[in-house]
Amino acid sequence: MTDLRNKTLFITGASRGIGLAIALRAARDGANIAVAAKTAEPHPKLPGTIYTAAEEIEAAGGRALPLVCDIREEAQVAEAVARTAEAFGGIDICVNNASAIALTGVRDTAMKRFDLMHQINARGAFMVSKYCIAHLEQADNPHILMLSPPLDMQEKWFAPHTAYSMAKFAMSMVVLGLAGELRASGIAVNALWPRTTIATAAVRNLLGGDEMARRSRKPEILADAAHGIFCKPAPEFTGNFLIDDTFLAGEGVKEFDHYRVDPDADLEPDFFVPEHLPAPAPLAAAPRAGGPAT
């Protein structure tokens, strides 16, 4: 399969950022996108709603179904999945993108925030996948994709922010289990994670502002990687924990500078990237003509 024409994607957290980028890449092929997210009204600090995302998707060539869906609520997830299948005749791809983050140590982590991360990241991804399975079993080339890291269980990934790391690695544990559980059904289950920070609202608002965003790659690198994954034969490509640029390099991509937000800034490595997976392209900015990079 070379494109996603007429395929139906159910994407959580698709009103902005990485989820929206994945949706727009699929929309350019003529895909159907269920925009499953909480944001129905504009947020004072965050761009986009399910309705503005739907407009962008349709402008890009896809069909969109905006759905108010809090993935902590089982009834809302069940209804959103059912409405998607009814509107588009099924579901081909499930993308678990929605996530919550708090980079705090144990003593500084409020239990309310701990619960939120586990309800959205671990329980939400588990539940969305669970409700999509029956529809994916009827699809021609079904995929579940988790935006979660490789299971590289090292102290350094946990010590600074144990609660967040637990919640993100729990998503990857769902991948490990579901890949095995669904292999006989021909449903691919994979994880995708960025090598560098990605310029999203979370990076700007929580992780370092505009300076961190400048040292990041654009969400489109994950969108292109996700598209490549969805075009793989599901029975033959499952149970993988993929890093965006490593996967794309394996697919023949040789140039990554166009994904940089600022071509003159060194890239900031993301959490959870295993040391044994070296970058296929330099993370340092290329020197300018006549002098060093700034």
SULBEL-V71853 format. One record per run of one state. SS is the DSSP state (helix for helix, strand for strand, loop for the rest). FROM is the first residue (numbers start at 1). TO is the last residue. If there is no record, write none. Layout:
((SS & FROM & TO) (SS & FROM & TO))
This chain:
((loop & 1 & 7) (strand & 8 & 12) (loop & 13 & 16) (helix & 17 & 27) (loop & 28 & 31) (strand & 32 & 37) (loop & 38 & 49) (helix & 50 & 59) (loop & 60 & 62) (strand & 63 & 68) (loop & 69 & 73) (helix & 74 & 88) (loop & 89 & 92) (strand & 93 & 96) (loop & 97 & 105) (helix & 106 & 108) (loop & 109 & 110) (helix & 111 & 136) (loop & 137 & 142) (strand & 143 & 146) (loop & 147 & 154) (helix & 155 & 158) (loop & 159 & 161) (helix & 162 & 185) (loop & 186 & 187) (strand & 188 & 193) (loop & 194 & 195) (strand & 196 & 196) (loop & 197 & 197) (strand & 198 & 198) (loop & 199 & 200) (helix & 201 & 207) (loop & 208 & 208) (helix & 209 & 214) (loop & 215 & 216) (strand & 217 & 217) (loop & 218 & 219) (helix & 220 & 230) (loop & 231 & 233) (helix & 234 & 236) (loop & 237 & 240) (strand & 241 & 243) (helix & 244 & 250) (loop & 251 & 256) (helix & 257 & 259) (strand & 260 & 260) (loop & 261 & 268) (strand & 269 & 269) (loop & 270 & 294))
